[in-house]
Amino acid sequence: MPIERGSGKYGRPTYNQAAKVIAKFGGENQLAQFLGCSRITIYRWQYARPYGTGGMVPSSAVDKLHAVARREGVLITSQDWLPERIDYGTPKSI
């Protein structure tokens, strides 16, 4: 039985807010450099709970993100901050 990608304990976050914001900065590595933190910290924003934040940007990082976006010229719109629930569809039957 093949294992589906993203089905492990870290996969399948509930929301896509973090992924949208991370993409605006050019990826996890680039954003980690801008914020001065580990890239693993940024990856965890996209992990399912309890190992990550379920796809949401932590509130403690929002002000830092705004400051970095202003400094680096990255446009983050209000649409980027709106969390959208990810629909993974129905599980495949065996």
N, CA, C and O atoms as a DFTB+ gen file, in Angstrom:
376 C
 N C O
     1  1       0.851      -1.177       0.000
     2  2       0.000       0.000       0.000
     3  2       0.898       1.242       0.000
     4  3       1.667       1.438       0.941
     5  1       0.814       2.083      -1.038
     6  2       1.658       3.288      -1.090
     7  2       1.199       4.334      -0.080
     8  3       0.012       4.464       0.219
     9  1       2.168       5.065       0.428
    10  2       1.865       6.139       1.380
    11  2       1.700       7.429       0.601
    12  3       2.556       7.787      -0.207
    13  1       0.611       8.122       0.841
    14  2       0.318       9.371       0.142
    15  2       1.170      10.506       0.713
    16  3       1.315      10.632       1.929
    17  1       1.726      11.319      -0.165
    18  2       2.553      12.454       0.254
    19  2       1.734      13.399       1.131
    20  3       0.584      13.709       0.823
    21  1       2.346      13.852       2.228
    22  2       1.680      14.787       3.132
    23  2       0.746      14.131       4.128
    24  3       0.033      14.823       4.856
    25  1       0.737      12.794       4.175
    26  2      -0.194      12.114       5.068
    27  2       0.435      11.737       6.405
    28  3      -0.231      11.146       7.255
    29  1       1.713      12.072       6.601
    30  2       2.391      11.757       7.845
    31  2       1.957      12.661       8.981
    32  3       1.031      13.458       8.833
    33  1       2.622      12.536      10.100
    34  2       2.211      13.297      11.273
    35  2       2.431      14.800      11.113
    36  3       1.826      15.585      11.843
    37  1       3.288      15.220      10.169
    38  2       3.523      16.641       9.968
    39  2       2.698      17.205       8.819
    40  3       2.656      18.422       8.640
    41  1       2.054      16.371       8.053
    42  2       1.376      16.796       6.838
    43  2      -0.046      17.271       7.052
    44  3      -0.602      17.199       8.148
    45  1      -0.602      17.751       5.979
    46  2      -2.000      18.167       5.901
    47  2      -2.426      19.229       6.912
    48  3      -3.223      18.952       7.809
    49  1      -1.893      20.445       6.767
    50  2      -2.368      21.512       7.644
    51  2      -3.815      21.869       7.317
    52  3      -4.302      21.553       6.232
    53  1      -4.487      22.510       8.228
    54  2      -5.886      22.865       8.036
    55  2      -6.041      24.073       7.117
    56  3      -6.977      24.126       6.319
    57  1      -5.140      25.039       7.221
    58  2      -5.266      26.285       6.459
    59  2      -4.040      26.534       5.589
    60  3      -3.001      25.898       5.769
    61  1      -4.169      27.470       4.637
    62  2      -3.075      27.770       3.717
    63  2      -2.500      29.171       3.889
    64  3      -1.748      29.620       3.024
    65  1      -2.819      29.870       4.958
    66  2      -2.342      31.232       5.165
    67  2      -0.817      31.311       5.158
    68  3      -0.247      32.161       4.474
    69  1      -0.163      30.453       5.897
    70  2       1.299      30.483       5.984
    71  2       1.931      30.234       4.619
    72  3       2.897      30.908       4.261
    73  1       1.414      29.292       3.859
    74  2       1.970      28.990       2.541
    75  2       1.885      30.202       1.614
    76  3       2.815      30.469       0.853
    77  1       0.773      30.934       1.676
    78  2       0.623      32.122       0.820
    79  2       1.634      33.197       1.197
    80  3       2.252      33.802       0.321
    81  1       1.805      33.437       2.480
    82  2       2.730      34.471       2.941
    83  2       4.175      34.066       2.655
    84  3       4.968      34.897       2.213
    85  1       4.522      32.823       2.897
    86  2       5.878      32.332       2.644
    87  2       6.230      32.476       1.168
    88  3       7.346      32.873       0.830
    89  1       5.295      32.159       0.299
    90  2       5.527      32.276      -1.148
    91  2       5.823      33.714      -1.555
    92  3       6.619      33.945      -2.465
    93  1       5.202      34.670      -0.904
    94  2       5.440      36.077      -1.221
    95  2       6.892      36.479      -0.975
    96  3       7.417      37.363      -1.651
    97  1       7.536      35.832      -0.012
    98  2       8.923      36.155       0.338
    99  2       9.933      35.291      -0.409
   100  3      11.138      35.458      -0.220
   101  1       9.472      34.381      -1.245
   102  2      10.393      33.560      -2.035
   103  2      10.735      32.219      -1.435
   104  3      11.695      31.582      -1.869
   105  1       9.989      31.776      -0.464
   106  2      10.209      30.454       0.105
   107  2      10.665      30.479       1.547
   108  3      10.933      31.534       2.122
   109  1      10.746      29.293       2.113
   110  2      11.075      29.139       3.529
   111  2      12.471      29.643       3.861
   112  3      12.659      30.353       4.849
   113  1      13.453      29.277       3.036
   114  2      14.833      29.682       3.323
   115  2      14.992      31.199       3.300
   116  3      15.610      31.785       4.189
   117  1      14.426      31.820       2.276
   118  2      14.542      33.273       2.145
   119  2      13.866      33.988       3.312
   120  3      14.426      34.931       3.871
   121  1      12.670      33.544       3.679
   122  2      11.950      34.182       4.784
   123  2      12.690      33.987       6.106
   124  3      12.742      34.901       6.928
   125  1      13.258      32.807       6.312
   126  2      14.023      32.553       7.537
   127  2      15.215      33.498       7.633
   128  3      15.524      33.997       8.715
   129  1      15.886      33.748       6.512
   130  2      17.009      34.690       6.509
   131  2      16.534      36.100       6.839
   132  3      17.175      36.810       7.614
   133  1      15.419      36.502       6.256
   134  2      14.876      37.837       6.529
   135  2      14.521      38.015       8.004
   136  3      14.763      39.074       8.584
   137  1      13.942      36.966       8.607
   138  2      13.500      37.053      10.005
   139  2      14.606      36.727      10.999
   140  3      14.476      37.010      12.190
   141  1      15.692      36.134      10.515
   142  2      16.784      35.767      11.410
   143  2      16.449      34.581      12.288
   144  3      16.847      34.528      13.452
   145  1      15.717      33.629      11.732
   146  2      15.358      32.429      12.490
   147  2      15.695      31.199      11.660
   148  3      16.152      31.316      10.523
   149  1      15.473      30.043      12.220
   150  2      15.727      28.784      11.539
   151  2      14.656      28.543      10.475
   152  3      13.498      28.918      10.654
   153  1      15.053      27.914       9.371
   154  2      14.064      27.602       8.335
   155  2      13.072      26.567       8.834
   156  3      11.947      26.494       8.340
   157  1      13.482      25.760       9.815
   158  2      12.565      24.775      10.397
   159  2      11.391      25.486      11.076
   160  3      10.260      25.003      11.042
   161  1      11.669      26.624      11.685
   162  2      10.601      27.419      12.298
   163  2       9.558      27.787      11.258
   164  3       8.358      27.701      11.518
   165  1      10.009      28.196      10.085
   166  2       9.093      28.586       9.016
   167  2       8.351      27.361       8.483
   168  3       7.150      27.434       8.222
   169  1       9.049      26.242       8.319
   170  2       8.386      25.017       7.875
   171  2       7.277      24.608       8.838
   172  3       6.220      24.149       8.404
   173  1       7.503      24.766      10.115
   174  2       6.507      24.346      11.119
   175  2       5.200      25.120      11.010
   176  3       4.152      24.636      11.436
   177  1       5.259      26.299      10.451
   178  2       4.016      27.041      10.233
   179  2       3.093      26.265       9.306
   180  3       1.877      26.451       9.336
   181  1       3.665      25.401       8.488
   182  2       2.882      24.644       7.515
   183  2       2.589      23.218       7.958
   184  3       1.963      22.459       7.217
   185  1       3.032      22.841       9.156
   186  2       2.757      21.507       9.681
   187  2       1.382      21.484      10.333
   188  3       0.880      22.505      10.804
   189  1       0.788      20.302      10.350
   190  2      -0.483      20.113      11.050
   191  2      -0.256      20.226      12.555
   192  3       0.850      19.989      13.042
   193  1      -1.285      20.580      13.272
   194  2      -1.211      20.613      14.730
   195  2      -1.147      19.183      15.250
   196  3      -1.740      18.318      14.606
   197  1      -0.513      18.869      16.301
   198  2       0.139      19.689      17.316
   199  2       1.610      19.974      17.014
   200  3       2.272      20.645      17.807
   201  1       2.141      19.483      15.887
   202  2       3.561      19.665      15.581
   203  2       3.855      21.032      14.987
   204  3       4.987      21.511      15.055
   205  1       2.854      21.655      14.410
   206  2       3.012      22.971      13.808
   207  2       1.844      23.871      14.165
   208  3       1.167      23.664      15.172
   209  1       1.618      24.876      13.325
   210  2       0.545      25.832      13.601
   211  2      -0.674      25.605      12.727
   212  3      -1.575      26.444      12.704
   213  1      -0.724      24.498      12.012
   214  2      -1.901      24.167      11.214
   215  2      -2.048      24.996       9.950
   216  3      -3.141      25.090       9.391
   217  1      -0.953      25.597       9.494
   218  2      -1.010      26.404       8.280
   219  2      -1.208      27.886       8.523
   220  3      -1.364      28.657       7.576
   221  1      -1.204      28.290       9.780
   222  2      -1.403      29.697      10.135
   223  2      -0.076      30.335      10.548
   224  3       0.773      29.688      11.161
   225  1       0.089      31.612      10.204
   226  2       1.262      32.362      10.663
   227  2       1.038      32.679      12.143
   228  3      -0.024      33.190      12.498
   229  1       2.002      32.392      13.009
   230  2       1.821      32.699      14.433
   231  2       1.675      34.205      14.650
   232  3       2.327      35.004      13.979
   233  1       0.827      34.576      15.580
   234  2       0.591      36.002      15.839
   235  2       1.862      36.719      16.276
   236  3       1.999      37.922      16.059
   237  1       2.784      35.999      16.884
   238  2       4.034      36.623      17.326
   239  2       4.922      37.033      16.152
   240  3       5.835      37.839      16.332
   241  1       4.678      36.502      14.964
   242  2       5.507      36.805      13.795
   243  2       4.890      37.849      12.873
   244  3       5.565      38.323      11.959
   245  1       3.650      38.217      13.080
   246  2       2.959      39.109      12.153
   247  2       3.625      40.481      12.065
   248  3       3.860      40.975      10.962
   249  1       3.930      41.097      13.187
   250  2       4.573      42.421      13.163
   251  2       5.949      42.358      12.511
   252  3       6.331      43.265      11.770
   253  1       6.694      41.288      12.786
   254  2       8.006      41.117      12.164
   255  2       7.865      40.975      10.655
   256  3       8.656      41.537       9.897
   257  1       6.858      40.222      10.221
   258  2       6.631      40.040       8.791
   259  2       6.289      41.356       8.098
   260  3       6.764      41.624       6.995
   261  1       5.473      42.163       8.741
   262  2       5.136      43.470       8.169
   263  2       6.381      44.338       8.034
   264  3       6.559      45.009       7.018
   265  1       7.237      44.333       9.039
   266  2       8.457      45.139       9.000
   267  2       9.403      44.656       7.899
   268  3       9.975      45.465       7.169
   269  1       9.565      43.348       7.783
   270  2      10.441      42.788       6.755
   271  2       9.863      43.063       5.362
   272  3      10.606      43.398       4.439
   273  1       8.567      42.927       5.211
   274  2       7.927      43.190       3.915
   275  2       8.149      44.639       3.491
   276  3       8.449      44.912       2.329
   277  1       8.004      45.546       4.416
   278  2       8.237      46.966       4.116
   279  2       9.692      47.200       3.719
   280  3       9.970      47.908       2.751
   281  1      10.614      46.603       4.467
   282  2      12.039      46.783       4.215
   283  2      12.465      46.176       2.875
   284  3      13.281      46.756       2.159
   285  1      11.911      45.008       2.539
   286  2      12.319      44.279       1.334
   287  2      11.454      44.599       0.117
   288  3      11.732      44.118      -0.981
   289  1      10.415      45.402       0.302
   290  2       9.554      45.763      -0.826
   291  2       8.612      44.655      -1.260
   292  3       8.251      44.563      -2.433
   293  1       8.216      43.818      -0.320
   294  2       7.290      42.720      -0.610
   295  2       5.879      43.193      -0.297
   296  3       5.598      43.672       0.801
   297  1       4.998      43.051      -1.280
   298  2       3.613      43.477      -1.093
   299  2       2.794      42.320      -0.534
   300  3       2.608      41.302      -1.199
   301  1       2.313      42.483       0.678
   302  2       1.423      41.496       1.288
   303  2       0.048      42.148       1.374
   304  3      -0.126      43.166       2.044
   305  1      -0.918      41.559       0.696
   306  2      -2.265      42.116       0.664
   307  2      -3.119      41.509       1.773
   308  3      -2.727      40.540       2.423
   309  1      -4.269      42.088       1.970
   310  2      -5.190      41.556       2.987
   311  2      -5.666      40.156       2.597
   312  3      -5.982      39.349       3.471
   313  1      -5.719      39.860       1.300
   314  2      -6.114      38.519       0.840
   315  2      -5.105      37.464       1.275
   316  3      -5.473      36.316       1.528
   317  1      -3.833      37.848       1.364
   318  2      -2.799      36.903       1.788
   319  2      -2.971      36.507       3.249
   320  3      -2.588      35.405       3.641
   321  1      -3.532      37.379       4.041
   322  2      -3.706      37.094       5.469
   323  2      -4.966      36.292       5.755
   324  3      -5.109      35.739       6.845
   325  1      -5.887      36.220       4.787
   326  2      -7.119      35.472       5.014
   327  2      -6.843      33.971       4.935
   328  3      -6.414      33.474       3.893
   329  1      -7.086      33.254       6.019
   330  2      -6.862      31.806       5.968
   331  2      -7.987      31.125       5.195
   332  3      -9.167      31.397       5.420
   333  1      -7.611      30.254       4.301
   334  2      -8.586      29.456       3.559
   335  2      -8.396      28.000       3.970
   336  3      -7.277      27.488       4.003
   337  1      -9.485      27.361       4.275
   338  2      -9.426      25.960       4.673
   339  2      -9.049      25.118       3.458
   340  3      -9.614      25.295       2.379
   341  1      -8.105      24.211       3.627
   342  2      -7.659      23.358       2.543
   343  2      -8.574      22.140       2.458
   344  3      -8.799      21.448       3.451
   345  1      -9.089      21.891       1.278
   346  2      -9.943      20.738       1.063
   347  2      -9.117      19.623       0.423
   348  3      -8.716      19.739      -0.735
   349  1      -8.867      18.582       1.139
   350  2      -8.082      17.474       0.641
   351  2      -8.945      16.424      -0.034
   352  3      -8.428      15.417      -0.517
   353  1     -10.236      16.641      -0.075
   354  2     -11.126      15.693      -0.705
   355  2     -11.355      14.474       0.163
   356  3     -10.912      14.415       1.310
   357  1     -12.031      13.536      -0.382
   358  2     -12.312      12.308       0.360
   359  2     -11.097      11.384       0.296
   360  3     -10.418      11.328      -0.729
   361  1     -10.820      10.671       1.365
   362  2      -9.685       9.754       1.343
   363  2      -9.897       8.637       0.319
   364  3     -11.018       8.181       0.093
   365  1      -8.794       8.213      -0.291
   366  2      -8.867       7.140      -1.279
   367  2      -9.122       5.813      -0.574
   368  3      -8.532       5.512       0.464
   369  1     -10.007       5.042      -1.160
   370  2     -10.274       3.719      -0.576
   371  2      -9.226       2.727      -1.064
   372  3      -8.626       2.898      -2.124
   373  1      -9.030       1.721      -0.288
   374  2      -8.009       0.714      -0.610
   375  2      -8.556      -0.295      -1.577
   376  3      -7.848      -1.222      -1.969
